[in-house]
Amino acid sequence: MSETGANNTHFDIAVVGAGAAGLSVAYFLAPHARVVVLEREDQPAYHSSGRSAAMYIEGYENGVVQELTTAGREFFFEAPAEFSETPLVTPAGGLTVAGPTEQTALDKYLQTWTPSCPDLHAVSPAECMGIVPILREEWVQGGAFDPSWHNIDVHALLTGYQRGIRAHGGEIRSRFEVTALAWDTGQWSLGGSLGGSAEPLTADVVVNASGAWANHTASLAGLTPVPLTPMRRTAAIVPAPDHCAPWPLVHTVRENLYFKPESPGLMVCPQDETPSEAMDAYPLDLDIALAMEEFHKVANHPVEHVMHSWAGLRTFAPDRHPIVGFADGLHGFFWLAGQGGFGIQTSPGLGELAAQIILGHATAHETINVARFGT
Ligand SMILES: Cc1cc2nc3c(=O)[nH]c(=O)nc-3n(C[C@H](O)[C@H](O)[C@H](O)COP(=O)(O)OP(=O)(O)OC[C@H]3O[C@@H](n4cnc5c(N)ncnc54)[C@H](O)[C@@H]3O)c2cc1C
């Protein structure tokens, strides 16, 4: 990358968005290039990256997501000492449960994931009840248990990325909303505003890591949109039963409920996927009510009140693969979007791959390449 001296308005690479995507790619770029991460909000990870269920699940979504997740396995399990004083992952386990008439779905789930998840195995209804005693005996008909699911310490992960960026001379500028992008005499000019003021920057490469706003950011550069849909997902914390701390995440094979121990209670999620505008997402009463209804069908634990609830956007391409790579015909505009419900767990693997592609040391495979949409 070019020598830019001490100029603090020109960078090799400007990353738009300080969520897991933007911070991870900047972390892997920072040792090799002068990087700035620009974030509209007061702090990084205000949107999706601060609202996740914080799970690391290798048998999740599809084979492409699995590959990107396992590419970061060593990073998660053996993080560099200077990255975090605490472990990035702790064991959780995952129990997938099937109710009446769901045996076929459970068989299909096991067939899909057993070949690539060696620890995944079928468990009987009695074993399910032994693992999570609040499951309703009359409801649970079978299950699958995978002890390899882990909780991610998202705060430690995102703090580690930020520390690494700064340690290599990179910058993170909050309250900088990119409002204009222009290609001019061989570099990008990035206009920003917060209440109308932010010093303009220039950069050789712009990385679009703006989550649910990725198409908006692309439109600033004059690009046509790619098929990305932000989808709202809701979560609630309810009072926990005694002795639930060691329970795994419990997930229905129908994909309409999961719950897991989450301080100060149990996190319950209806696994909603409601298309949304790019926005500061908030939970709807109806989605919380649906979560409670499903929870009561599956678990024998009365919930008298919800302690806390939130919603976040999971932004998907139609094939549920991320969208990665340089826009065709547009100098130095790089897509890093569409991380759906897997953007935290894929961030080390995908962040490093994206950095390698930007630096010219790797190419984006066709399964994730933005070129699959003809742009
Ligand atoms: C309830 C829920 C549960 C989830 N559970 C998991 C899980 O267990 N494991 C997992 O791996 N993933 C999970 N996810 C998904 C994960 O949270 C997302 O995939 C990930 O956070 C996406 O990261 P991102 O950086 O792309 O987006 P974001 O975190 O939304 O970051 C994008 C940033 O770009 C900024 N931005 C946008 N436009 C501009 C602009 N013009 N100028 C400056 N800044 C801009 C935004 O302010 C935002 O901060 C979950 C998500 C939800 C909602």
The ligand as an ORCA input file, in Angstrom:
! r2SCAN-3c Opt
* xyz 0 1
  C     -31.057    -11.148     17.659
  C     -29.825    -11.477     16.832
  C     -29.092    -12.600     17.128
  C     -27.903    -12.893     16.422
  N     -27.138    -13.944     16.821
  C     -25.945    -14.170     16.228
  C     -25.080    -15.196     16.717
  O     -25.400    -15.892     17.687
  N     -23.882    -15.385     16.076
  C     -23.512    -14.616     15.013
  O     -22.409    -14.836     14.475
  N     -24.303    -13.634     14.540
  C     -25.507    -13.389     15.124
  N     -26.307    -12.384     14.666
  C     -25.947    -11.690     13.431
  C     -24.861    -10.648     13.654
  O     -25.223     -9.803     14.736
  C     -24.703     -9.833     12.350
  O     -24.465    -10.694     11.257
  C     -23.511     -8.876     12.444
  O     -23.591     -8.112     13.611
  C     -23.460     -7.967     11.212
  O     -22.350     -7.114     11.382
  P     -22.152     -5.865     10.444
  O     -20.873     -5.241     10.863
  O     -22.336     -6.271      9.031
  O     -23.396     -4.902     10.766
  P     -23.626     -3.834     11.947
  O     -23.184     -4.368     13.252
  O     -25.029     -3.377     11.847
  O     -22.651     -2.667     11.570
  C     -22.853     -1.806     10.461
  C     -22.474     -0.409     10.918
  O     -22.429      0.465      9.791
  C     -22.781      1.749     10.256
  N     -23.142      2.582      9.103
  C     -24.114      2.346      8.204
  N     -24.123      3.319      7.269
  C     -23.131      4.184      7.601
  C     -22.658      5.397      7.015
  N     -23.193      5.914      5.894
  N     -21.618      6.035      7.612
  C     -21.050      5.528      8.739
  N     -21.471      4.384      9.330
  C     -22.501      3.724      8.761
  C     -23.947      1.461     11.181
  O     -24.174      2.535     12.076
  C     -23.493      0.189     11.867
  O     -22.863      0.441     13.120
  C     -27.487    -12.054     15.355
  C     -28.237    -10.917     15.060
  C     -29.382    -10.613     15.794
  C     -30.139     -9.356     15.464
*
